[in-house]
Structure formats: C-alpha cells, structure tokens
C-alpha cells in the first residue's frame, strides 16, 4: 500500500515539476544568472557611422535608419538578392468558405505562385475576414508554424471560437480583425539545408547553388514570404492593407521583427518570446547565444553572422536597433518568466533602449529600465511589453494583450 502511494505521488508530481521547469535547452555552458552576465556597451542608436550625432527625425530617417537596416541585412539576417530574371507572381483563390465558424467569417485559401527563368515556387496563405463589415478591416498576419494546407486551421471541434491549433480566431473576428496565416516552410525548409528547393533558386546567378555569405538565410526568406502575402492583401478589398499587424512566436517572432523592419508597409509588429536574434540583446549572452544558434541552426541567419560567434562586442548592431527600425510604428514585445532561454530581461532592455528613437520621433517609448511587474501589460505606449508567468508558448493572455495593443493603435 505504502509503495502504491509513493508511485501515485510520483505519477502526479513528476509531470507538474517538468511543466513548471524553466526552459533551459542547455545548462552548463549557458548563462542564466543575472549576476554573472558580462559587462557590455551597446552600439549607439543615434550616432551615425561617420560619428555624427543624430538629433532630428529627418537625420534618423535619411541617414541613420538606412545604415542600421543595411547592417542587419548584410551581416545578421542576410539580404534579399536581386534576381537576374524578373519574377512573375500570380494569385489564385483556391477556395472560399463564406460560412467559416458558423458564418462569423469568410475563409479564403489563396495560392501565390512565383516563376522566372530559374524556376518556380509557391505558397498558400489563409485569409479569414469577419463577415458583415462595411469597409476594409484591419488585420493580423501570423508567421505560422502550422502548415496552411493542414487541418490545423479547421474550426475546433469543441472549443467555440477557436481553430484546431488553439488560435482564438473568434475573438479576432469579434474585435473586427481579419486574420492571415503565412506558413514558414512554404518557401524554405526549416532546420535542414534546403536552399536548393523553394524560392532561393529563383534568385541564383549563373552557377550559384547556395546563398552567398551576405545573402538571405532562412529568416529573411520567411520574411520575404510575408511581404508577398501583404502584396496580395493590397489587391483584396476586404482588408485594409495599411493596417496590418504582423505577429509571430519564437523563431517566427524573430522573422516577424525582421519582416516589419524591412517592410514599412506593416503597420505594427508583435514579437512573442522571439529571444535570440529576435528581441533579446546579443551582448547579454543570457540564455541562447549566437554560438548556440549558428551551431544548431546554421542557416537561420546569414553566413556573415557566423563571424561574430563569441565576438558579440564586435557586432556594429544589437537588437535594440532592430526594434528601433520599427519606429514610429507601434511594436509589442512579450516574454515569459520561465522562458529563460529567450531571455525575457534582455527582450525588455532591448525595447527600453529602442525607446530613444521613438522619443526622437515624438512617440511614446518605455520609461523605466526595470522590467514591469509580471502580468502587467504596457499597452498605451508605442512600445508595448509584457512578461507573464509561464513558459514558451502563446497563451490566451498573450493573444488578448496583442489585440488590446492593436485596438489601441490601429482603430
Ligand atoms: C529553439 C531555438 C530558438 C527558437 C525556438 C523556436 O529553442 O533555440 O531560437 O526561438 O527553437 O522556434 O521554437
């Protein structure tokens, strides 16, 4: 009997202990202790490469912003190459369901085809538009881990207002938003080296079979796909393409920030636990580092980024500069207390330091260097932020704060 009790107690406790565990994908050689982090100086946002202080919005827009964008393109994520042969793009509405979620919305499956002399590629985006709107509606676009050709986007069989993958689309429709899903693996494979398939070959020059060191890695390719999805939305009367918020979690949070940094047509960006190569500062080296990233996922960034492994202090940028590329558009950063691998504190500090540019542009940034209280979201600011209890996921709490932030800024 005693033994049975012990077994029962273990059966109940072990999963609970595991669930509550901090996300530490590596221990030992990974820093998590705030007291042990290295000293660092961030590269200045408002001093140009020529050493001149930026003191006006025009100098930011015309001089400093292009410099920073070019650095991220050439040495961090890799730039979009220029194709030798023009790419033709074609849209096809594969199917339309005006009765999605018991008539709350219309779902359109849209195929986007790309073709030039070098080859072909295609992506399938899903566009959900609330029914009954009298004018074009604002929208959320999500960089999705779920395949848009799968059943993950069917209505949830028992949870009203949700789709199978757990996204609360019903609440988006109720708040008047369209929702667009773009699948990360349509144009490039995930972790394996697959630049021979997908969109990359359409951009190769003669004899080329792999992106050059300064050319796009996976995250830039994913971001390019979202830009093409926005091109499509500009042709769709149901959606207001000038009010599209882009959002993503984790790897897709990284892609989200980079998409909106490059393409200023995106009105707002939301990063959920994007961590390393997303919102978190490289120089803190807390949780995942550049070294961990490029050894586990060599092609997410450009190959030029490899040169800075364990040399983060030599990088002419840090991620506060990427958030600043969003300015003056609203940006929201979300962290989780137990998601230490993504360095929630580093994500906050990045947002805090980016605030300098927002203030220069007459916008409202973060004013305190201290992270806010857990579960207390900062919404009424051009840089929003929350850190909540729990780990690496997107919870209803997160979704609702994202919608609150968009309600505040886009409506
Ligand atoms: C790994 C990776 C992270 C990434 C995450 C994800 O944890 O190290 O950088 O954000 O996968 O995409 O889920």
Boltz pocket constraint, residues with backbone or C-beta under 6 A from the ligand:
constraints:
  - pocket:
      binder: B
      contacts: [[A, 25], [A, 249], [A, 250], [A, 251], [A, 252], [A, 273], [A, 274], [A, 275], [A, 276], [A, 288], [A, 341]]
      max_distance: 6.0
